[in-house]
């Protein structure tokens, strides 16, 4: 279950140190998810923001794990809840009205097309379950401002282009962007989630979630809020194609730096051809993030989509000689893999009735569960009057 074999081979520059006691609740899975990771009775929650087209980092850091969990699920008591963090998405400007509705259902279609099976899990939209925001308010009253100020995502997002300042404390960012991790804690805790499969950029927020849950339980002398664990894939951080020090991100302004799940075959070939790698010509293509970050990023991508381990991928590519041969090989593998789900996405998007049914089923399930936890929270806090 725990991936120790590749742990030392999988250390890219700038990744967090998962051995640190600060991150005591992180489980790294193998490239192929083993079915014994899911206890017979458990609850899993993870969301993605419908804030633009999803990219390969979203797939490999989160969606691939959601899809695998759907595949290995055997019992109804293994409650998988996935969906759209649309309340989080609005912490930065989004399209409004019908356009935002379309963007959200688009994202839902991508989730299903890329393997998140609505027959095996509940897929819902966060804004359909109002209990999230109520719990977030209660939790915000026990969360320190100093803890929120430490969050690296807040620092990065608040130093935005618009603010034109490098001092995030003086930025004009919204309160919602600052308190984002409290809402995220409410998302996870309201379902008593045991596992939260996310990419590495969310580990710090999840550590805060654990702290908030422990504080709540201590303060109200109860054990209502379950302390969650983070599930990371070995592809927990996919790098930008133009800068191997930065993660692949939806908000990157350079179109060639990100591989989107909607990219055409031609886009994929072009972006990979132009990707930054290195000029080492006298060695085979091997995984080694500190020496060859660009090459290693692609090897890791391949391992993630083919569900092979690094050694297997290295063996597959051992006869490739030039960088152009390597890039062509990677492009064709990605194209081969992406064609079917990309096609499925187009089918799904032309069936809005089906997508709405999926979201409604998810809402009903999520709402029922959230209401039960919120009732317990209100009881223990002293908000039950009638
Ligand atoms: P977001 O788009 O920020 O809502 O992210 C959705 C999911 O994708 C989260 O679990 C992120 O941690 C994950 N994710 C985002 N970018 C990357 C990346 N470059 N590599 C791996 N996972 C990522």
Boltz pocket constraint, residues with backbone or C-beta under 6 A from the ligand:
constraints:
  - pocket:
      binder: B
      contacts: [[A, 47], [A, 48], [A, 49], [A, 56], [A, 57], [A, 58], [A, 59], [A, 60], [A, 61], [A, 62], [A, 85], [A, 197], [A, 198], [A, 199], [A, 200], [A, 201], [A, 202], [A, 235], [A, 236], [A, 237], [A, 238], [A, 239], [A, 247], [A, 248], [A, 249], [A, 250]]
      max_distance: 6.0
